[in-house]
Amino acid sequence: MAQLTTADLLAQAERLGISHVAGPTAGATIERVDVAALSELPSLPAGTLAVVAGDEPPASYLVDVALRQASARGLAGLVMPVGFTAAETATVLADRGGVPVLVSSAARAPDLAVTIDRVISGGAAESMTRAAFAVEKATAAASAGETDAVAAILEAAGTALGVRVSLQDDPGTSWTDADAVFAGEVPIGRLIAETSDPAATVALPVVASLVSRAMQRHLQDRFAPNQSRADLIVELILAEAGRVDGFVAPAARLGLPLQLSHAVAWMRPQHRVDPGLRAPRFVEAALELFTLQLIDDRPELWHIAFLQDDVILVSSEDHGAGDHQRRLRDVIVRVQAQARRLIGDGWTYTVGLGTPQTGAAGLRQSAAEARVAADSAIAAGRLDAVELTDVTGLRRLLLDFYASPVSRNLLDDLLHPLDALGPQRSATAVRTLLSYLGNRNSLTQAGRELNLHPNAVGYRIRRVREVLDVDLDDPDTRFAVELACRVRLIGSTR
């Protein structure tokens, strides 16, 4: 039998239907519970919690006598019928004699005695009853529509159980854990009870499910507009240049002011051993939630979008705002760090930063810059770096070509026959051809740049001429092929 006092009963006052009206909140240890008339109190053994029989409150003078007798007998407390109010003399006697006085709020004496006896005896029946009550109260709290539904659910469950329940952050929680809390596919943490309690063990899985659904609903209500705008941003980035103006009206309806200045960060994951491996599915949802919470209180307008495994972060504000790119960098670096924590050391997250650009076309331009910067860092072996866009060199001038699928495809068609050589030989041919054309068809200068003998360069160029079947002596053709080589290399991720 558990060693309980009236204080332990009052911790479950709502479930038991009792309240404290006089005397100390905790008396002697409750050894047993019995239903008795006031006249029978002298016959009860010490440690008894006496539930006073009858449906009507006893007279005040009888209560005063009963309190003296209860104190003399060492009773654990008295439970009065519904409607009892302690008179001033009863309050004084209860305090002086150390007798807790409780009152029933609804139950008849025999039913209340049985319920309290189960609490005192403990065991599976009492734990199941308390767990069911906790689930009932937590469900009611979830249905009440509170602003902070999660806190309300935890408070209701803890009060009903008599044990404090809290949510412990743990991104590594598995969906198979009984007490796991997830927001959709994103692991949030687990519910824990302050002390070991069989009733809490039974109730927490159901309460965790309620918390998960409440959290998911809250996040949907809070971030759904951001997610809709993110879909439009991806569509805008991938669209043909001629369709850009058609995005202005839909964006305005979704609350995305394209007329602002936009700076884009492009973060690309890559496995250290197998670059072709896809990132785990849960990472995208976890990063989205982390980022949306991170940017929620910032003054700039932010959006996060995903293109396959790549993360696209857009920061928008008035044109001319200072340190626009720096603020973008501050946020994406924290997102990058969170991605590493989520996925482990086997993966890298390389970031490219675009420059602030105005309007819908500017957003596309900044995204193209950021993507090329990330790809360039990966190609150069600077994995996990945060790469800035080259704003002064030739790469800047080529970004418009790279950003347009039509232009990129047209230029790529010129070099398409080289792809039959295989990825490695094709890349070598493109680099050799670019060096040859960039040095005004000089085999000597190209050889010096490539660290090859001029004859070797000449041999490669002859092979390239045969495969491409183009006249490299024609100025227009030479310009088009050189441009195609530069666009292909600047967009290469290898």
N, C-alpha and C positions, 0 to 999 in steps of 0.2 A: 504494500500500500504506500502511495506517495505521501510524503510529509507536507501537508498543505495547511494554510491558515485562511482566514476570510479574505486576506489581501489577494491570494491566488484566485479565489472565486470572483472577486471584484474585477480582476484582469479580464474575466470572461463575462462581465456583467450583462452585456447586450445579449449574448446567446442564452445565458441562464435566466434572464428576466428578473434581475435583482438590482437593488441600489442601496447605498449606504446612507443611513439617516442619523446615527448617533454612535458615540463611543469611538474607540480606536478603529482604524481600518483593518488592523490585524490583531487577533487575539491569540489564544493558545492554539497549539497544533490540533487540527480536527481529527479526532480518532474515529468518530462515527457520526452518523446523522440519524435523527429520530423525529417523528411527528408526535407532539405532546401538547396537552392543554397546559395553561399556565400553572394550574394546581399540581401538575405532575412533575414540575421542574425539580423539586427536592429529591426525587427518586432517580434522576438521571445521573449516570457516572460522569466524572470529570472528562473533559475533552469532547463532550457531545455538542454538536451543532443542533440546537432545538428549533425545528420548524413548527411554529405555533399553529395548532389546529383551529379550524373555524373559518367561516367566510367573512366575518365582520371583525373590524379592529377591536381589541379589548379596551375596557375602560382604563382611564389614565391611572387611577389608584392601584388597579391590579398590575399594571405594567411596572409601577414603582416597586411594588412588592417583589415581582418576578425578577427584576434587575438585581435586587439585593440578594435574592436566593441564587441567581445564576452566578453572581460574583463569589458567593460563599462556596458554591459547589465546584467552581473552576470550569464552568462551561465555556466552550469555544466561541459561542455567540448565539444570538436569537434572530430568527427570521420571522417577521410579522406578516399578517395577511395583507392583501391589496387594500390600499386606502389608508394605511396607518400613517399617522403624523406624530412625531415625538414631541411631547410637551417639554417645557423648560426643565421641570424637575427630573424627567426621564433622561434628558440630555446630560444633566449634571451627574446623575447616578451612574449612567453608562460610562462617562469619562472617569469618574472616581473609582468605579469598580472594575474598569478595564474590560468591559463587555461590549463587543461589537454588536450593533443592532442594524440589521438589514431589513428590507421590505420587498415583498414580491410585487412585480408589476402586473402580472396577469395569471400565473399558474396557480392552481389549487395546491394546498399543502402536500397531499400525497404525491402528486405528479412532480412537484418541485423537489421533494425529498429524494425521489428516485433519480432525478437528473443530477442532483448534487452528489448523491452516493456514487454514481458512475464516475464523476470527476475525481472523487476521493479514491475510489478503487482503481482508477486508471484502466489499462488494458485496451484491447483492440476496439471494443465497442465504443468507448469514449473517444478514442482517437479518430475513428471513422465519423462519429457524430460531429466532432469539432472540425474535421477536414471538410465535411459536407457544408457546414455552416460558413466556413471561410470561402469556399467556392461560391456559395450563394451570395455572400456579401460582395465578393470581388466582381461577380457578374453584374450585380446591381450597380456597382460603381462604374463599370465599363459602359453600361447602358444610360448612365445619367447625363452623358454629354459634357463632362467637365472639360475645361480648357486644357488642363494637364491630366489627361485620362490615366496615364501610366502611374503618376504619383498617387492618384485617387485609388487605383486598383491595389497598389502595394499597401497603402494605408489601411484600406478596408480588410484586406487579407490578414495583415499583421495584427490588427485589432481583434479580429475574430479568432485568430489562433492563439492570441496572447503571447506571440513571439514576433519580434521585429523582422520584417522581410525587406530585403533591398536588392537592387540590381547591380551586380558586379560586372564591370566592363571586362570583356575577354574576347577579342577578335578571333581567337583560335578555337572558340566553341564549336563542337560538332553538332550537326542537326540530329544526331542520334542520342544526344544527351537529354535526359528527361526534363531537366530544368533549364534548357537552352532557350534564349530569346533571340529571334531572328526578325529582321525587317525585310520581308520578301526573302531574297537569297543571301542577304547580308548578315553575318553573325554579329550580334551586338554584345552578348554576354550571357550570364546565367543568374538565376535567382538563388539567393542564399538566405537561410534562416539564422538569426542571431545565435540561437542555441539549438542543440540537437533535440528534435521533437518528432515523434512518429506521425502526428497529425500533419505537421508541415511537410514531411516526406510524401504523404499521400496527396496533399493539396497543391504543392508547388508545380507539378507538371501542368495541371489545368490552369493555374494562375499564370504560368509562363506563356501558355498559349494565348490567354487573354491579353497579356502585355504585348506579345508579338503582333497580334492583330490590331491592337490600339495604336501601336507605334507605326505599323505599316499604313494605317489609315491617316494618321497625323502627317506622315511624310508625303503621302499622295496629295493631301489637301494643300500642304505647304509648298511642295516643289513641282506639282504637275505643270503649271505654266512654264517653268524653266525647261522642263523636259520637252514640251511641245516646241518651244523656240529652238532647242538644241537640234531637233529633227530638221527644222527649216534651215539652220546654219549648215548642216552637213549637205543638204540638197543644194544650197547656194554654192558651196565650195566645189561641188562636183558638176554643177551645171555648165552648159555651154555659155560662152561670153555673151552671146546675143540674147540670152534669156534673163540676164541679171536684172533688168528693169522690171520684169514681171514679179520679182520678189518683194518689191517695196510695199505694195498694198497688203499682201498676206502678213508680212512682218509687222506692219503697223497694227493690224488687228490683234496680233499676238503680243503686242507690247514690246517689240524689238525695234527701236529707232535706228534704222540703218544709216540715217544721215549723220550719226555721231562718228567720232574717231575710234577705230578698232585696232587693238594690238592682239596678236594671236600667238599662243605657245603650242607647239606640236611635240608631244611626248611619245616616243616609240619604244616599246619593249622588245627585247631580244634575249633569247636564251644563250648563255655563255658557251655551251657545248653544241647545241643544235639550233642554229639561227632560224630554221624553218618551223620550229615548234610554236604552237599557239599558246597564249597565256591562259591559265585556268579561268573558267567562266565567272567564278565568284569575285574575281579581282575587279572587274568592271563595275559591278553593282556596289562593291564596297568603296571603291574610289569615288564613284559618283556621289554616294551619301556623304563621305568625308568632305569632299570638295564643296558640296552644296551647304553643308553646315559651316564650313570654314569661311565661305564668302557671304554668308547670309547677312551679316551686320556691316559689311564694308560699304562705303559710299558709292563706289563705282558699280556699273551694271556688268554682271558676270554671267557667263554661260559655259557649261561643260558639255561636250559632245564626244561621241565615239565613232570612229571609222575603223571597222574590224577591231583590232586590238589597240589601235592608236588613240591617244587621248588628245582632244582639241580643247583648249581653254581660251575663251575670248573675253577680253576686258574692253568695255566700251565707256567712253565719257566724252565730254565736250571737246571740240577741236582745240588744240593748243595747250591742253593741260600739261603741266610739267611732270617729269618723272613717270610718264605713263608706262614705259617699258620696264622701269625699275620695279614699279608696283606689281606688274604682271610677273616679273621674275620672282619677287618675294613669295607670291602665292604658289607658283608652279614648283618652286623648290620644295615647299612643304608637301605638296601633292606627290612629288617625286620621292621624298623621304618616306611618306606613308606607303607608297607602292612597294618600296623595298622591304618595309616591315611586313607587309602582307604576304609577299611572294617569296621572300628569302634571298639568299646570296647567289643562287643559281641564275638569276635574271638581272639584266641591266635595263635602266630606263633613261634613254638619251633624249635631251630636250633641245629643240630649236626655237628661237624667239624671232618673231617678225617685227617689223617696225610699225609704229602707229600710222594708219591710213584711214582716209575719210570715205564714207559712203559704202554702198554694197560692193562696188568694184574694189574699194580699198580693203574691205574685209577679206575678199578673195586674194588680193595681192599679199596682204600680211600673212594669210594662211599658207600661200605658196612659198613665201620667204621662210617661214618657220619650218615647213616641211623639208625644204631643200637644206636648211641649216642643220636639221637633225640628221638627214641622210648623209650630208657631207661629213659630219662628226663621226658617224658610224663607219663610213668608208675609210676615214683616216685612222680608225682604231681608237677614237676618243670616246669609248663607251661610258655611259653614265655622266657625260659632260652636259653642261648647259651652254649651247652654242649661239652666238649672236649672228645676225645676218650681215653679210658683207655689203655695206651700203654705198661703196665707192667704186668697186671693181666691175669687171664685165659681167660677173654673175648676176648683179642687180639688174642689168639690162636684159638678161636672158630670162628672167623670172616670168615676164609676161607671156613668153612663148611656152614656158613650162606649165604655167597655170591654165592655159587654154588647151583642152583635150584635142580640139580640131587641129590647131597649129602643131601641137606635139605629135599627133598621129601622122600629119603630112610630112613633117621632117623625119620622123622615124621610118617612114616608108622608103626613104632614100637609102637607109642603111640596113633595111630588112634582109637583103640577100646575105649579109654577113652572118646573120644568126644561124645559118645552116652550118657554120664552122664549129658551133658549140660555144658555150658561154665564155670559156677562158680565151680561146683563140679569137672569138669575136671582139672581146674587150681589148685584147692586144692590138687587133687590127684597127679599132677605132682610135686608140691612143696614138698609134703610129701615124695614121692618116691625119689626125689633128695636128700633130707635131710637124708633119711634112707641109701641110697647107698653111699652118701658122707661121712657118719660116719661109714663105714665098717659094714653095716647091724646091727648097734647097736640101739636097741629101746630106750635105756636110753639116749644116746647122741642126737638122733633125737628128742626125747621128750623135752629135755632141750632146744634145738635150736628152736623148734616150740612152746615152752611153752605149751606142752601137757603132759598128763600122758603117760608113756610108753605103758600101755594097749591100750590107744586110738590110739597111733601110730601103734601098732600091729594089731588092728582091721582094720585100713585103709589099711595097707599093705596087709592083707589077701584079702580084696576086690579087690585091684589092681592086685594081682597075679591071682585071678579068672578071672578078665576082660581081662587082657593082655595074660594070658595063657603062661607065660614064666617062665624059671627056673632062679630065681634071685641068686641062689647059684653057678651058672656056671660063672667063671670069665669073659669069653668073652661076654656072654649075659649081665652080670652086667655092664661091661664097655660100651657096645653099648647103653643100656637103659639110663645109666647116661649121656652119651654124648647127646642122643636125648633129655633128659630133659633140659640140659643146653642150647642147641641150640634153643629149643622151648621157653624157658623163656627169653633168650637174645633177641629174635626177636619179643617178644610180645609187643604190644602197649597198653596193659591194665595192 
